[in-house]
Amino acid sequence: MNLVELTERLHAIRDRNDWRQFHSPKNLAMAASVEMSELLEIFQWLTEDQSRQLPADQLAHAGQEVGDIVLYLLLLCSELGLDMNEVVRSKLADSERRFS
């Protein structure tokens, strides 16, 4: 996944629709949280086993919500001047040190 290309495509959509005015870090973090809640709703009331065996339509819906979350996080990183690749690699390295 080329995050630079994805971010550029996302910025093009944002700019065409004049949405940058709404893309403050606060708003983007809130939007990602809302999308996460929509993902959680798919799993609400399911057993552990059911959550691992979603029907095709629910699996597709979960994928859409995951996509929304990732896109908002890309925008958030962009607004904060963070490199998504770097922050993820750094966090992974930290987890490897702490839990290996």
MMTF fields as JSON, N, C-alpha, C and O atoms, coordinates in Angstrom:
{
  "mmtfVersion": "1.0.0",
  "mmtfProducer": "UNKNOWN",
  "numBonds": 399,
  "numAtoms": 400,
  "numGroups": 100,
  "numChains": 1,
  "numModels": 1,
  "chainsPerModel": [1],
  "groupsPerChain": [100],
  "chainIdList": ["A"],
  "bondAtomList": [4, 2, 8, 6, 12, 10, 16, 14, 20, 18, 24, 22, 28, 26, 32, 30, 36, 34, 40, 38, 44, 42, 48, 46, 52, 50, 56, 54, 60, 58, 64, 62, 68, 66, 72, 70, 76, 74, 80, 78, 84, 82, 88, 86, 92, 90, 96, 94, 100, 98, 104, 102, 108, 106, 112, 110, 116, 114, 120, 118, 124, 122, 128, 126, 132, 130, 136, 134, 140, 138, 144, 142, 148, 146, 152, 150, 156, 154, 160, 158, 164, 162, 168, 166, 172, 170, 176, 174, 180, 178, 184, 182, 188, 186, 192, 190, 196, 194, 200, 198, 204, 202, 208, 206, 212, 210, 216, 214, 220, 218, 224, 222, 228, 226, 232, 230, 236, 234, 240, 238, 244, 242, 248, 246, 252, 250, 256, 254, 260, 258, 264, 262, 268, 266, 272, 270, 276, 274, 280, 278, 284, 282, 288, 286, 292, 290, 296, 294, 300, 298, 304, 302, 308, 306, 312, 310, 316, 314, 320, 318, 324, 322, 328, 326, 332, 330, 336, 334, 340, 338, 344, 342, 348, 346, 352, 350, 356, 354, 360, 358, 364, 362, 368, 366, 372, 370, 376, 374, 380, 378, 384, 382, 388, 386, 392, 390, 396, 394],
  "bondOrderList": [1, 1, 1, 1, 1, 1, 1, 1, 1, 1, 1, 1, 1, 1, 1, 1, 1, 1, 1, 1, 1, 1, 1, 1, 1, 1, 1, 1, 1, 1, 1, 1, 1, 1, 1, 1, 1, 1, 1, 1, 1, 1, 1, 1, 1, 1, 1, 1, 1, 1, 1, 1, 1, 1, 1, 1, 1, 1, 1, 1, 1, 1, 1, 1, 1, 1, 1, 1, 1, 1, 1, 1, 1, 1, 1, 1, 1, 1, 1, 1, 1, 1, 1, 1, 1, 1, 1, 1, 1, 1, 1, 1, 1, 1, 1, 1, 1, 1, 1],
  "groupList": [{"groupName": "MET", "atomNameList": ["N", "CA", "C", "O"], "elementList": ["N", "C", "C", "O"], "formalChargeList": [0, 0, 0, 0], "bondAtomList": [1, 0, 2, 1, 3, 2], "bondOrderList": [1, 1, 2], "singleLetterCode": "M", "chemCompType": "L-PEPTIDE LINKING"}, {"groupName": "ASN", "atomNameList": ["N", "CA", "C", "O"], "elementList": ["N", "C", "C", "O"], "formalChargeList": [0, 0, 0, 0], "bondAtomList": [1, 0, 2, 1, 3, 2], "bondOrderList": [1, 1, 2], "singleLetterCode": "N", "chemCompType": "L-PEPTIDE LINKING"}, {"groupName": "LEU", "atomNameList": ["N", "CA", "C", "O"], "elementList": ["N", "C", "C", "O"], "formalChargeList": [0, 0, 0, 0], "bondAtomList": [1, 0, 2, 1, 3, 2], "bondOrderList": [1, 1, 2], "singleLetterCode": "L", "chemCompType": "L-PEPTIDE LINKING"}, {"groupName": "VAL", "atomNameList": ["N", "CA", "C", "O"], "elementList": ["N", "C", "C", "O"], "formalChargeList": [0, 0, 0, 0], "bondAtomList": [1, 0, 2, 1, 3, 2], "bondOrderList": [1, 1, 2], "singleLetterCode": "V", "chemCompType": "L-PEPTIDE LINKING"}, {"groupName": "GLU", "atomNameList": ["N", "CA", "C", "O"], "elementList": ["N", "C", "C", "O"], "formalChargeList": [0, 0, 0, 0], "bondAtomList": [1, 0, 2, 1, 3, 2], "bondOrderList": [1, 1, 2], "singleLetterCode": "E", "chemCompType": "L-PEPTIDE LINKING"}, {"groupName": "THR", "atomNameList": ["N", "CA", "C", "O"], "elementList": ["N", "C", "C", "O"], "formalChargeList": [0, 0, 0, 0], "bondAtomList": [1, 0, 2, 1, 3, 2], "bondOrderList": [1, 1, 2], "singleLetterCode": "T", "chemCompType": "L-PEPTIDE LINKING"}, {"groupName": "ARG", "atomNameList": ["N", "CA", "C", "O"], "elementList": ["N", "C", "C", "O"], "formalChargeList": [0, 0, 0, 0], "bondAtomList": [1, 0, 2, 1, 3, 2], "bondOrderList": [1, 1, 2], "singleLetterCode": "R", "chemCompType": "L-PEPTIDE LINKING"}, {"groupName": "HIS", "atomNameList": ["N", "CA", "C", "O"], "elementList": ["N", "C", "C", "O"], "formalChargeList": [0, 0, 0, 0], "bondAtomList": [1, 0, 2, 1, 3, 2], "bondOrderList": [1, 1, 2], "singleLetterCode": "H", "chemCompType": "L-PEPTIDE LINKING"}, {"groupName": "ALA", "atomNameList": ["N", "CA", "C", "O"], "elementList": ["N", "C", "C", "O"], "formalChargeList": [0, 0, 0, 0], "bondAtomList": [1, 0, 2, 1, 3, 2], "bondOrderList": [1, 1, 2], "singleLetterCode": "A", "chemCompType": "L-PEPTIDE LINKING"}, {"groupName": "ILE", "atomNameList": ["N", "CA", "C", "O"], "elementList": ["N", "C", "C", "O"], "formalChargeList": [0, 0, 0, 0], "bondAtomList": [1, 0, 2, 1, 3, 2], "bondOrderList": [1, 1, 2], "singleLetterCode": "I", "chemCompType": "L-PEPTIDE LINKING"}, {"groupName": "ASP", "atomNameList": ["N", "CA", "C", "O"], "elementList": ["N", "C", "C", "O"], "formalChargeList": [0, 0, 0, 0], "bondAtomList": [1, 0, 2, 1, 3, 2], "bondOrderList": [1, 1, 2], "singleLetterCode": "D", "chemCompType": "L-PEPTIDE LINKING"}, {"groupName": "TRP", "atomNameList": ["N", "CA", "C", "O"], "elementList": ["N", "C", "C", "O"], "formalChargeList": [0, 0, 0, 0], "bondAtomList": [1, 0, 2, 1, 3, 2], "bondOrderList": [1, 1, 2], "singleLetterCode": "W", "chemCompType": "L-PEPTIDE LINKING"}, {"groupName": "GLN", "atomNameList": ["N", "CA", "C", "O"], "elementList": ["N", "C", "C", "O"], "formalChargeList": [0, 0, 0, 0], "bondAtomList": [1, 0, 2, 1, 3, 2], "bondOrderList": [1, 1, 2], "singleLetterCode": "Q", "chemCompType": "L-PEPTIDE LINKING"}, {"groupName": "PHE", "atomNameList": ["N", "CA", "C", "O"], "elementList": ["N", "C", "C", "O"], "formalChargeList": [0, 0, 0, 0], "bondAtomList": [1, 0, 2, 1, 3, 2], "bondOrderList": [1, 1, 2], "singleLetterCode": "F", "chemCompType": "L-PEPTIDE LINKING"}, {"groupName": "SER", "atomNameList": ["N", "CA", "C", "O"], "elementList": ["N", "C", "C", "O"], "formalChargeList": [0, 0, 0, 0], "bondAtomList": [1, 0, 2, 1, 3, 2], "bondOrderList": [1, 1, 2], "singleLetterCode": "S", "chemCompType": "L-PEPTIDE LINKING"}, {"groupName": "PRO", "atomNameList": ["N", "CA", "C", "O"], "elementList": ["N", "C", "C", "O"], "formalChargeList": [0, 0, 0, 0], "bondAtomList": [1, 0, 2, 1, 3, 2], "bondOrderList": [1, 1, 2], "singleLetterCode": "P", "chemCompType": "L-PEPTIDE LINKING"}, {"groupName": "LYS", "atomNameList": ["N", "CA", "C", "O"], "elementList": ["N", "C", "C", "O"], "formalChargeList": [0, 0, 0, 0], "bondAtomList": [1, 0, 2, 1, 3, 2], "bondOrderList": [1, 1, 2], "singleLetterCode": "K", "chemCompType": "L-PEPTIDE LINKING"}, {"groupName": "GLY", "atomNameList": ["N", "CA", "C", "O"], "elementList": ["N", "C", "C", "O"], "formalChargeList": [0, 0, 0, 0], "bondAtomList": [1, 0, 2, 1, 3, 2], "bondOrderList": [1, 1, 2], "singleLetterCode": "G", "chemCompType": "PEPTIDE LINKING"}, {"groupName": "TYR", "atomNameList": ["N", "CA", "C", "O"], "elementList": ["N", "C", "C", "O"], "formalChargeList": [0, 0, 0, 0], "bondAtomList": [1, 0, 2, 1, 3, 2], "bondOrderList": [1, 1, 2], "singleLetterCode": "Y", "chemCompType": "L-PEPTIDE LINKING"}, {"groupName": "CYS", "atomNameList": ["N", "CA", "C", "O"], "elementList": ["N", "C", "C", "O"], "formalChargeList": [0, 0, 0, 0], "bondAtomList": [1, 0, 2, 1, 3, 2], "bondOrderList": [1, 1, 2], "singleLetterCode": "C", "chemCompType": "L-PEPTIDE LINKING"}],
  "groupTypeList": [0, 1, 2, 3, 4, 2, 5, 4, 6, 2, 7, 8, 9, 6, 10, 6, 1, 10, 11, 6, 12, 13, 7, 14, 15, 16, 1, 2, 8, 0, 8, 8, 14, 3, 4, 0, 14, 4, 2, 2, 4, 9, 13, 12, 11, 2, 5, 4, 10, 12, 14, 6, 12, 2, 15, 8, 10, 12, 2, 8, 7, 8, 17, 12, 4, 3, 17, 10, 9, 3, 2, 18, 2, 2, 2, 2, 19, 14, 4, 2, 17, 2, 10, 0, 1, 4, 3, 3, 6, 14, 16, 2, 8, 10, 14, 4, 6, 6, 13, 14],
  "groupIdList": [1, 2, 3, 4, 5, 6, 7, 8, 9, 10, 11, 12, 13, 14, 15, 16, 17, 18, 19, 20, 21, 22, 23, 24, 25, 26, 27, 28, 29, 30, 31, 32, 33, 34, 35, 36, 37, 38, 39, 40, 41, 42, 43, 44, 45, 46, 47, 48, 49, 50, 51, 52, 53, 54, 55, 56, 57, 58, 59, 60, 61, 62, 63, 64, 65, 66, 67, 68, 69, 70, 71, 72, 73, 74, 75, 76, 77, 78, 79, 80, 81, 82, 83, 84, 85, 86, 87, 88, 89, 90, 91, 92, 93, 94, 95, 96, 97, 98, 99, 100],
  "secStructList": [7, 7, 2, 2, 2, 2, 2, 2, 2, 2, 2, 2, 2, 2, 2, 2, 6, 6, 7, 4, 4, 4, 7, 7, 2, 2, 2, 2, 2, 2, 2, 2, 2, 2, 2, 2, 2, 2, 2, 2, 2, 2, 2, 6, 6, 7, 7, 2, 2, 2, 2, 2, 1, 7, 7, 2, 2, 2, 2, 2, 2, 2, 2, 2, 2, 2, 2, 2, 2, 2, 2, 2, 2, 2, 2, 2, 2, 2, 2, 2, 6, 7, 7, 2, 2, 2, 2, 2, 2, 2, 2, 2, 2, 2, 2, 2, 2, 2, 2, 7],
  "xCoordList": [0.855, 0.0, 0.902, 1.709, 0.769, 1.551, 0.753, -0.184, 1.143, 0.387, 0.486, -0.45, 1.61, 1.752, 0.731, 0.045, 0.636, -0.335, -1.765, -2.582, -2.063, -3.41, -3.737, -4.846, -2.777, -2.998, -3.209, -4.066, -2.439, -2.615, -3.991, -4.638, -4.447, -5.791, -6.861, -7.854, -6.651, -7.587, -7.621, -8.694, -6.461, -6.401, -7.113, -7.758, -7.009, -7.686, -9.2, -9.88, -9.723, -11.168, -11.538, -12.525, -10.739, -10.989, -11.005, -11.903, -10.011, -9.887, -10.994, -11.505, -11.367, -12.454, -13.766, -14.592, -13.946, -15.196, -15.109, -16.064, -13.961, -13.751, -14.008, -14.654, -13.491, -13.691, -12.565, -12.683, -11.473, -10.333, -10.723, -10.189, -11.657, -12.101, -12.658, -12.692, -13.089, -13.665, -12.659, -12.964, -11.465, -10.509, -9.468, -8.266, -9.941, -9.032, -8.656, -9.395, -7.526, -7.179, -8.295, -8.572, -8.924, -10.024, -11.155, -11.64, -11.578, -12.686, -12.325, -13.153, -11.095, -10.679, -10.593, -10.972, -10.103, -10.051, -11.464, -11.725, -12.367, -13.753, -14.386, -15.107, -14.128, -14.69, -14.17, -14.931, -12.887, -12.329, -12.998, -13.27, -13.26, -13.928, -15.355, -15.801, -16.057, -17.422, -17.394, -18.216, -16.45, -16.341, -15.986, -16.475, -15.146, -14.815, -16.068, -16.266, -16.902, -18.16, -19.054, -19.736, -19.05, -19.839, -19.287, -20.053, -17.978, -17.382, -17.784, -18.128, -17.74, -18.119, -19.572, -19.911, -20.413, -21.832, -22.053, -22.978, -21.211, -21.32, -21.151, -21.807, -20.286, -19.962, -20.801, -20.734, -21.582, -22.39, -23.293, -23.982, -23.28, -24.119, -23.704, -24.379, -22.623, -22.161, -21.306, -20.671, -21.302, -20.388, -18.99, -18.822, -17.995, -16.625, -16.566, -15.972, -17.188, -17.162, -17.889, -17.404, -19.031, -19.767, -18.956, -19.013, -18.201, -17.406, -16.283, -15.778, -15.899, -14.848, -15.402, -14.64, -16.718, -17.346, -18.502, -19.643, -18.193, -19.232, -19.772, -19.014, -21.073, -21.625, -20.998, -20.502, -21.024, -20.349, -20.761, -19.91, -22.042, -22.48, -21.934, -21.555, -21.892, -21.352, -19.839, -19.288, -19.169, -17.731, -17.41, -16.469, -18.187, -18.002, -18.247, -17.511, -19.279, -19.581, -18.427, -18.037, -17.882, -16.734, -15.552, -14.861, -15.324, -14.242, -14.433, -13.468, -15.653, -15.934, -15.62, -15.04, -16.001, -15.739, -14.247, -13.749, -13.527, -12.075, -11.45, -10.56, -11.914, -11.415, -11.655, -10.765, -12.85, -13.155, -12.201, -11.691, -11.965, -11.082, -9.675, -9.079, -9.153, -7.792, -7.695, -6.718, -8.688, -8.641, -8.665, -7.932, -9.499, -9.492, -8.158, -7.682, -7.557, -6.251, -5.165, -4.256, -5.247, -4.303, -4.449, -3.455, -5.683, -5.908, -5.404, -4.816, -5.634, -5.184, -3.662, -3.117, -2.981, -1.52, -1.061, -0.123, -1.713, -1.358, -1.513, -0.636, -2.615, -2.863, -1.883, -1.531, -1.44, -0.502, 0.96, 1.863, 1.186, 2.556, 3.26, 4.486, 2.488, 3.049, 3.152, 2.307, 4.182, 4.346, 3.75, 4.269, 2.655, 1.952, 2.885, 2.859, 3.705, 4.653, 5.569, 5.808, 6.074, 7.014, 6.343, 6.907, 5.159, 4.52, 4.132, 4.206, 3.713, 3.344, 4.589, 4.588, 5.647, 6.894, 7.458, 7.932, 7.402, 7.911, 7.096, 7.655, 5.799, 4.938, 5.153, 5.178, 5.309, 5.569, 6.899, 6.988, 7.924, 9.229, 9.119, 9.717, 8.364, 8.163, 7.474, 7.858, 6.463, 5.752, 6.673, 6.619, 7.516, 8.473, 9.429, 9.743, 9.89, 10.802, 10.08, 10.63, 8.874, 8.151, 7.605, 7.516, 7.241, 6.497, 7.211, 6.603, 8.476, 9.213, 10.15, 10.848],
  "yCoordList": [-1.174, 0.0, 1.238, 1.417, 2.071, 3.297, 4.421, 4.97, 4.745, 5.735, 7.133, 7.923, 7.455, 8.775, 8.916, 9.933, 7.893, 7.935, 8.0, 8.772, 7.188, 7.213, 8.578, 9.082, 9.177, 10.496, 11.545, 12.417, 11.47, 12.423, 12.287, 13.293, 11.071, 10.855, 11.372, 11.961, 11.149, 11.618, 13.143, 13.737, 13.776, 15.239, 15.782, 16.828, 15.093, 15.545, 15.544, 16.487, 14.509, 14.459, 15.575, 16.282, 15.726, 16.78, 18.151, 18.956, 18.411, 19.738, 20.007, 21.124, 18.985, 19.154, 19.523, 20.237, 19.03, 19.246, 20.356, 20.59, 21.04, 22.129, 21.688, 22.395, 20.511, 19.969, 20.305, 20.042, 20.88, 21.117, 21.994, 21.851, 22.897, 23.781, 23.004, 23.521, 21.78, 20.952, 19.966, 19.276, 19.896, 18.854, 19.301, 19.141, 19.854, 20.145, 18.826, 17.847, 18.787, 17.55, 17.07, 15.872, 17.979, 17.616, 16.943, 15.891, 17.537, 16.975, 15.632, 14.722, 15.506, 14.24, 13.132, 11.994, 13.449, 12.454, 12.031, 10.85, 12.998, 12.676, 11.824, 10.873, 12.149, 11.382, 9.943, 9.007, 9.764, 8.41, 7.637, 6.444, 8.306, 7.671, 7.257, 6.173, 8.101, 7.772, 6.544, 5.64, 6.515, 5.357, 4.105, 3.021, 4.234, 3.088, 2.59, 1.384, 3.506, 3.114, 2.361, 1.409, 2.788, 2.081, 0.669, -0.265, 0.513, -0.812, -1.66, -2.833, -1.071, -1.801, -2.263, -3.332, -1.462, -1.8, -3.125, -3.873, -3.405, -4.66, -5.852, -6.877, -5.73, -6.831, -6.86, -7.81, -5.816, -5.741, -6.967, -7.327, -7.586, -8.724, -10.04, -11.051, -10.058, -11.318, -12.081, -11.487, -13.38, -14.184, -14.049, -13.509, -14.548, -14.538, -15.283, -14.798, -16.468, -17.255, -16.544, -16.538, -15.955, -15.229, -14.061, -13.753, -13.414, -12.262, -12.678, -11.856, -13.938, -14.46, -15.04, -15.382, -15.151, -15.766, -14.893, -15.347, -13.659, -12.744, -13.2, -13.683, -13.049, -13.284, -12.299, -11.245, -12.643, -11.849, -10.381, -9.502, -10.104, -8.706, -7.933, -6.769, -8.578, -7.918, -7.762, -6.768, -8.736, -8.637, -7.465, -6.711, -7.317, -6.187, -4.866, -3.9, -4.828, -3.625, -3.297, -2.136, -4.306, -4.098, -3.532, -2.63, -4.06, -3.553, -2.088, -1.323, -1.694, -0.293, 0.601, 1.676, 0.155, 0.95, 1.028, 2.088, -0.075, -0.053, 0.931, 1.7, 0.908, 1.862, 3.295, 4.136, 3.584, 4.944, 5.361, 6.481, 4.462, 4.759, 5.081, 6.074, 4.244, 4.444, 5.767, 6.499, 6.075, 7.331, 8.546, 9.509, 8.505, 9.617, 9.723, 10.825, 8.586, 8.625, 9.158, 9.855, 8.839, 9.427, 10.938, 11.665, 11.408, 12.857, 13.489, 14.57, 12.821, 13.336, 13.446, 14.461, 12.404, 12.459, 13.615, 14.331, 13.795, 14.878, 16.238, 17.096, 16.424, 17.707, 17.955, 19.102, 16.894, 17.047, 17.03, 17.28, 16.735, 16.657, 15.384, 15.352, 14.338, 13.049, 12.151, 12.209, 11.327, 10.343, 9.033, 8.431, 8.598, 7.395, 6.194, 5.423, 6.019, 4.906, 4.953, 3.937, 6.137, 6.283, 6.045, 5.354, 6.601, 6.427, 4.974, 4.483, 4.277, 2.865, 2.019, 1.143, 2.273, 1.521, 1.751, 0.818, 2.988, 3.322, 2.614, 2.076, 2.62, 1.957, 0.457, -0.179, -0.116, -1.554, -1.912, -2.907, -1.115, -1.36, -1.267, -2.07, -0.297, -0.154, -1.392, -1.888, -1.891, -3.094, -4.314, -5.15, -4.412, -5.519, -5.478, -6.514, -4.281, -4.149, -4.525, -5.222, -4.06, -4.26, -5.665, -6.155, -6.315, -7.581, -8.787, -9.847, -8.646, -9.787, -10.394, -11.361],
  "zCoordList": [0.0, 0.0, 0.0, 0.912, -0.997, -1.087, -0.416, -0.996, 0.807, 1.578, 0.989, 1.119, 0.341, -0.28, -1.407, -1.507, -2.251, -3.355, -2.828, -3.328, -1.817, -1.243, -0.655, -0.831, 0.043, 0.636, -0.448, -0.307, -1.523, -2.624, -3.245, -3.534, -3.456, -4.01, -3.056, -3.481, -1.789, -0.775, -0.73, -0.617, -0.816, -0.852, -2.081, -2.006, -3.205, -4.422, -4.218, -4.624, -3.603, -3.313, -2.352, -2.554, -1.309, -0.319, -0.972, -0.724, -1.806, -2.413, -3.432, -3.514, -4.208, -5.184, -4.507, -5.075, -3.289, -2.568, -1.519, -0.778, -1.459, -0.509, 0.936, 1.71, 1.279, 2.621, 3.579, 4.775, 3.085, 3.99, 5.171, 6.271, 4.932, 6.009, 7.203, 8.32, 6.972, 8.036, 8.623, 9.596, 8.04, 8.399, 9.422, 9.215, 10.508, 11.617, 12.277, 12.166, 12.958, 13.666, 14.598, 14.666, 15.302, 16.21, 15.449, 15.863, 14.346, 13.58, 12.961, 12.922, 12.478, 11.87, 12.914, 12.638, 14.103, 15.18, 15.572, 15.8, 15.647, 15.974, 14.882, 15.184, 13.618, 12.505, 12.521, 12.275, 12.808, 12.898, 14.028, 13.892, 15.131, 16.259, 15.898, 16.274, 15.183, 14.748, 13.84, 13.987, 12.904, 12.009, 12.79, 12.471, 13.805, 14.65, 15.361, 15.502, 15.804, 16.444, 15.464, 15.844, 14.204, 13.196, 12.972, 12.737, 13.044, 12.948, 14.158, 14.011, 15.335, 16.546, 16.493, 17.001, 15.885, 15.801, 15.052, 15.369, 14.071, 13.328, 14.263, 14.079, 15.259, 16.151, 17.43, 18.21, 17.626, 18.848, 18.952, 17.998, 20.095, 20.455, 19.802, 19.996, 19.041, 18.465, 19.476, 20.348, 19.344, 20.15, 19.544, 18.45, 20.274, 19.743, 18.409, 17.446, 18.359, 17.129, 15.983, 14.852, 16.267, 15.229, 14.69, 13.5, 15.569, 15.131, 14.181, 13.417, 14.228, 13.35, 12.054, 11.15, 11.961, 10.796, 10.295, 10.204, 9.978, 9.504, 8.155, 7.315, 7.942, 6.606, 5.617, 6.013, 4.348, 3.315, 3.339, 3.203, 3.51, 3.495, 4.689, 4.559, 5.851, 7.036, 6.952, 7.427, 6.353, 6.154, 5.219, 5.466, 4.159, 3.241, 3.962, 3.766, 4.793, 5.573, 6.516, 6.637, 7.181, 8.076, 7.291, 7.765, 6.099, 5.265, 4.902, 4.886, 4.613, 4.306, 5.504, 5.349, 6.683, 7.89, 8.183, 8.562, 8.015, 8.204, 7.218, 7.583, 5.975, 4.979, 5.401, 5.277, 5.9, 6.37, 7.488, 7.491, 8.426, 9.562, 9.072, 9.488, 8.192, 7.676, 6.921, 7.078, 6.112, 5.354, 6.279, 6.057, 7.307, 8.262, 8.988, 9.257, 9.306, 9.971, 9.044, 9.496, 7.753, 6.794, 6.745, 6.742, 6.707, 6.71, 8.005, 7.984, 9.119, 10.405, 10.434, 10.867, 9.975, 9.916, 9.044, 9.395, 7.924, 7.011, 7.692, 7.588, 8.374, 9.045, 10.177, 10.453, 10.833, 11.951, 11.506, 12.305, 10.226, 9.733, 10.162, 10.275, 10.399, 10.784, 9.557, 8.663, 9.519, 8.468, 8.981, 9.921, 8.356, 8.811, 8.843, 9.802, 7.818, 7.807, 9.022, 9.674, 9.317, 10.424, 11.776, 12.625, 11.991, 13.295, 13.527, 14.653, 12.459, 12.607, 12.844, 13.709, 12.083, 12.294, 13.697, 14.345, 14.153, 15.481, 16.566, 17.521, 16.412, 17.404, 17.385, 18.439, 16.2, 16.09, 16.742, 17.461, 16.498, 17.11, 18.635, 19.352, 19.122, 20.557, 21.121, 22.18, 20.421, 20.878, 20.861, 21.763, 19.833, 19.767, 20.953, 21.538, 21.305, 22.459, 23.763, 24.616, 23.891, 25.147, 25.321, 26.447, 24.239, 24.365, 23.762, 23.613, 23.415, 22.849, 23.868, 23.566]
}
